[in-house]
Amino acid sequence: MQIDFANLQYQYELYKDEIDTAMQAVLDKANYIMGDEVRELEDNLQNFTGAKHAITCSSGTDALLLAMMALDIEPGDEIITTSFTFIATAETIAFLKAKPVFVDIDEKTYNIDASKIEEKITPKTKAIIPVSLYGQPADMDTIQSIANKHNLKVIVDGAQSFGSTYKDKTDSNLGDISCTSFFPAKPLGCFGDGGAVFTNSDELAAKIKMLRTHGQNKRYHHKYIGMGGRMDTLQCAVVNVKLRHYKKDLALRQEVAAKYTKALQGKDMILPEVEKNRTSAWAQYSVRVKNRDTVQANFKEKGIPAAVHYPMPLHLQECFQYLGYIKGDFPISELISDEIMSLPMNPYVTDEEISYMSEQF
């Protein structure tokens, strides 16, 4: 049996007529930058999430950059975030010459341990960036309470979690600014790079819109130092189509995750858990196994793709050596990085595939 990890080809075939029509409409108009479909997608994203403003951009990484630029993050500022995430979360902080300050994670959700944030706050701290890892939001009530107490901003890195909820609020409607990614393998993906920034602040939204087009407030007049951070019209056309079907696809992801959990109960592993007041977009279905290398080798032989998100926590990455962290500083992050393994996850994983994979453990 050969199993597809993200099954993007199958999804395209499902929506092919709609996607081809939407892309052809862009080609017919040849309006590839800031065309009508960009505004259409932003309106649709606002309606889907309940956020007052949705601003599309060139990637999830650029969404984080735009958020920090909008909040005037400067060299020497400190931003508290998790040590266990994709590098973009902290890379963007460092790119602006601010300092990533890492916090260990909760062993059950793999998200930032909110109880350990406050001890890391200094006079230089300007913001907290929780990550909704694998699709599940972090402990946002506690995080927001700490931010309010210390007058800090909250940027939600929701690159993996579009459509997830925290106490019935969408992940895109949390914090001062929330960011997401439309990278193809994400739960809601385009056919290249793309992302979005969400906020309920009129002031921040206006600034982010200018920042993504080189800080322009009108053509060739630049209010801010900005960037070329637009999402192109073709990619917006693709996401517009997929967004129409997203509630159904999200429900299917929930079903696949539930079937995995049922099939893998009693196996020698730790299964993912979602807190009762949250839902996950299930970007990944990640289990913890003690003998990961052996399991992965067996999977490869049997035609099963598996991935490790992530094999090395950020505090041990070479690029962050200058921060002075050493092995042992964040033991939970280090433990999880040694054991975590993601199984194929998409709305179309079949019962037969789940049964076949479960037999390999």
C-alpha positions, 0 to 999 in steps of 0.5 A, a space after each residue: 500500500 502506498 499512502 499519500 501524506 497530504 493527498 493534495 493531488 486528490 483534493 485538487 481532483 475533487 475541486 478541479 472544475 471550480 479551481 480551474 475556472 477561478 484561475 482562468 478568470 484571473 488569467 483572462 483579466 491578467 490582474 496578477 497582483 492585488 486583483 479582485 480575488 484578493 479583496 474577495 478572499 479577505 472578505 471571505 476570511 473575515 466572514 469565516 473567522 469573525 475577525 474584523 480585518 483579514 489581510 492576505 500576504 505572501 506567506 505565514 512567515 511574512 504574516 509574522 513579520 508584518 505583525 511585529 512590524 505593525 507593533 513597532 518591534 525594534 532591535 533589543 526588544 524581547 519577545 517570549 515564545 515557545 522553544 518547540 515550533 517551526 523556526 519561522 516563529 523565532 526566526 522572524 523575531 531575530 530577523 528584526 534584531 529583537 531577541 527570542 526568549 524561549 519558554 518550555 512547553 506543556 507535555 500534553 498539548 505541546 504548546 507553550 507552558 503558560 505557567 512559565 511565561 511570567 518569570 521570563 518577562 523583563 523591562 525589554 519584553 514587548 510581546 508574547 507569541 504563542 503557537 497553535 501547534 499541530 492545529 490546537 490553540 494554546 492556553 489563551 486565557 492565561 496568556 492574555 491575562 499575563 499580557 494585560 497585566 504587563 501591558 504586552 501584545 499577543 501575536 498568535 502564530 496560527 500557521 497550522 491552525 486555521 479553523 481551530 477554536 478556543 472557547 468557541 472563538 476561532 484561532 484567527 480571532 485571538 490576541 492582538 494579531 493572529 497569523 496563518 499560513 496557506 502553504 500547500 500542506 496546511 489545512 487550508 492551502 494554496 498552490 504556492 506560498 500565501 498567508 494572512 494576518 487577522 486583527 480587530 484593530 482598525 489602526 493595526 489593519 491600516 498599518 499592515 496593509 501599508 506595510 505589505 506594499 512597501 509602506 505605501 499610503 498612496 502610490 509611490 508615497 511611503 509612510 513606513 519602511 515596509 516590504 513586498 508582502 502581497 499574496 498574488 491573485 492566483 493564489 487567492 483564487 485557489 484559496 477562495 475555492 477551497 474555503 467554500 469547502 473548508 468546513 466540510 474538510 475540517 469536519 473530515 479531519 476531525 473524523 480522521 483524527 478520531 479514527 486514528 485515536 480509536 485504532 491506536 488505543 493500547 499501542 505503545 505510544 502517547 496519543 495527541 490530546 485536545 483540551 475540552 475547551 478547544 478544537 484542533 484543525 489537525 494540521 498533524 496527527 502526531 504520536 510519541 514513540 520511544 523507538 522512532 527510528 525503528 518505527 520510521 524505517 519500518 514505515 518506509 519499507 511498508 510505503 507509509 510516509 511519516 514526518 518529524 515535526 520537529 527533531 530539534 527544538 529551537 534553543 539547540 539550533 545552530 543559528 540561535 547559539 548566540 542566545 546562550 541556551 544549552 541542552 537541558 534548559 527546556 527538558 520537555 521540548 527536548 523530550 518531545 523532539 526525540 519522540 514525536 512522529 507525525 502520521 499522514 493527515 488529510 481529510 481523505 485518509 481511508 479506514 483501510 489506510 488507518 488500519 494498515 498503519 496501526 498494524 505496523 506499531 
